[in-house]
Amino acid sequence: MQIARCKACDANLDSGGSGSLCLGCVGKRLACRVCGREFVYQDILGDLPIVQCPSCEGRAIDVLE
């Protein structure tokens, strides 16, 4: 049996989470250093594990606390 993994960080999903993201990643906010847009992993779920801005496709991303 294969254990489900988080699409963002590859952690096990057996301890909760939402769909394809673990509890740690589901609430993380990200910001693009190119255009300034803020987004969450859910916004780019189809593109993971590649993390890029959904607006300008820039890959210079900061994790906001």
C-alpha positions as a Markdown table, in Angstrom:
| # | Residue | x | y | z |
|---|---|---|---|---|
| 1 | Met | 0.0 | 0.0 | 0.0 |
| 2 | Gln | 1.3 | 3.4 | -1.0 |
| 3 | Ile | 1.2 | 6.2 | 1.5 |
| 4 | Ala | -0.3 | 9.5 | 0.2 |
| 5 | Arg | 2.2 | 12.3 | 0.1 |
| 6 | Cys | 1.9 | 16.1 | 0.2 |
| 7 | Lys | 2.3 | 17.6 | -3.3 |
| 8 | Ala | 4.2 | 20.6 | -1.9 |
| 9 | Cys | 6.6 | 19.1 | 0.7 |
| 10 | Asp | 6.4 | 15.3 | 0.2 |
| 11 | Ala | 5.3 | 14.7 | 3.8 |
| 12 | Asn | 3.0 | 11.8 | 4.7 |
| 13 | Leu | -0.7 | 12.7 | 4.5 |
| 14 | Asp | -1.8 | 10.1 | 7.0 |
| 15 | Ser | -1.9 | 12.7 | 9.8 |
| 16 | Gly | -4.5 | 15.0 | 8.3 |
| 17 | Gly | -4.3 | 17.7 | 5.7 |
| 18 | Ser | -6.6 | 18.7 | 3.0 |
| 19 | Gly | -6.7 | 16.7 | -0.2 |
| 20 | Ser | -3.2 | 16.7 | -1.7 |
| 21 | Leu | -1.6 | 19.0 | 0.9 |
| 22 | Cys | -0.5 | 18.4 | 4.5 |
| 23 | Leu | -1.5 | 20.5 | 7.4 |
| 24 | Gly | 1.8 | 22.4 | 7.3 |
| 25 | Cys | 1.4 | 23.4 | 3.6 |
| 26 | Val | -2.4 | 23.9 | 3.3 |
| 27 | Gly | -2.2 | 27.2 | 5.2 |
| 28 | Lys | 1.1 | 28.6 | 3.9 |
| 29 | Arg | 1.0 | 31.9 | 2.1 |
| 30 | Leu | 3.5 | 32.5 | -0.7 |
| 31 | Ala | 4.6 | 35.7 | -2.4 |
| 32 | Cys | 6.2 | 36.3 | -5.8 |
| 33 | Arg | 9.3 | 38.5 | -5.7 |
| 34 | Val | 8.8 | 39.4 | -9.4 |
| 35 | Cys | 5.2 | 40.8 | -9.4 |
| 36 | Gly | 4.3 | 40.8 | -5.7 |
| 37 | Arg | 1.3 | 38.6 | -5.9 |
| 38 | Glu | 0.4 | 36.6 | -2.8 |
| 39 | Phe | -1.0 | 33.1 | -3.2 |
| 40 | Val | -1.3 | 29.7 | -1.5 |
| 41 | Tyr | -0.3 | 26.2 | -2.6 |
| 42 | Gln | -4.0 | 25.4 | -3.4 |
| 43 | Asp | -3.7 | 28.1 | -6.2 |
| 44 | Ile | -0.9 | 26.2 | -7.9 |
| 45 | Leu | -1.9 | 22.6 | -6.9 |
| 46 | Gly | -1.9 | 21.4 | -10.6 |
| 47 | Asp | 1.6 | 22.6 | -11.1 |
| 48 | Leu | 3.3 | 21.1 | -8.0 |
| 49 | Pro | 6.0 | 20.2 | -7.3 |
| 50 | Ile | 7.1 | 23.1 | -9.4 |
| 51 | Val | 6.4 | 26.3 | -7.5 |
| 52 | Gln | 5.9 | 29.4 | -9.6 |
| 53 | Cys | 3.7 | 32.5 | -9.5 |
| 54 | Pro | 0.3 | 31.8 | -11.0 |
| 55 | Ser | 0.3 | 35.4 | -12.5 |
| 56 | Cys | 3.8 | 36.0 | -14.0 |
| 57 | Glu | 5.2 | 32.4 | -13.7 |
| 58 | Gly | 8.2 | 33.8 | -11.8 |
| 59 | Arg | 10.0 | 31.2 | -9.7 |
| 60 | Ala | 11.4 | 33.7 | -7.1 |
| 61 | Ile | 9.0 | 32.8 | -4.3 |
| 62 | Asp | 9.0 | 33.7 | -0.6 |
| 63 | Val | 7.1 | 31.9 | 2.1 |
| 64 | Leu | 5.2 | 34.4 | 4.3 |
| 65 | Glu | 4.9 | 33.7 | 8.0 |
